[in-house]
Amino acid sequence: MKKNKSTQVHTIFQKIAPSYDKMNTIISLGTHQSWRKQATALAKLRPNSNILDVCCGTGDWTVALAQQINHKGHVTGLDFSDSMLAVAKEKIAKYQLDEKASLLQGDAMQLPFDDNKFDIVTIGFGLRNVANALVTLQEMFRVLKPGGQLICLETSQPTAPVIRQGWELYFGHIVPLLGKTLVNEKKEYTYLTDSTHNFVNYKQLASMFWQVGLKHVYYHRIMFGAAAIHTGIKP
């Protein structure tokens, strides 16, 4: 099943890469960039930080992080979809960040890096799409330096009953219709909304952070619980 999910997700992201940024802005009502800014504000960034952005997709967070460091720092964006990475490559070139950012195609569950390599490891809107979220967190923990920080920005589920009902209606019915109407990709956007519904809640994700060995685990819910930022430190 895990292999099937990996194949399914890879196929989906290969297909939606050209429209992903447009649809992400529409679906999140333009808020996804502000969510990344909030997550970045929680990062213990130094000018020379060595950062890994896992499941970097079209590179928005990779670019934002690279803009916060100097030429002695570096951000590596990793994703398994070459189509998504092609979009990210264009952004890195557009913002002239070639010296501070690089891209690599790879598997989040088998990171191609030595232990204790990075000061900060991030993952934005990617953990719910990997075949095994716990294994991915273990790999992110492995490549962190002692004292390094792991940051996860992910969609989540509101808990207030009225807001939850509106959220269910929007993500369960409206988003797939937007995918069909705007980019003729209803099936793909049905999967993406289902992945949000089926992923662990914010408390369970915090427990997974503790489980892999992270300390000082902290979470911050945003937009009435529609998304959450989790952070932890490797001892």
ABEGO torsion letter per residue (X at the ends): XAAAAAAAAAAAAAAAAAAAAAAAAAAAGGAAAAAAAAAAAABBBBAABBBBBBGAEAGAAAAAAAAABBAABBBBBBBABAAAAAAAAAAAAAAGAAAABBBBBBBAABBBBBBGABABBBBBGAAAABABAAAAAAAAAAABBBGBBBBBBBBBBBABAAAAAAAAAAAAAAAAAAAAAAAGBAAAAAAAAAAAAABBBAAAAAAAAAAAGBBGBBBBBBGGGABBBBBBBBX
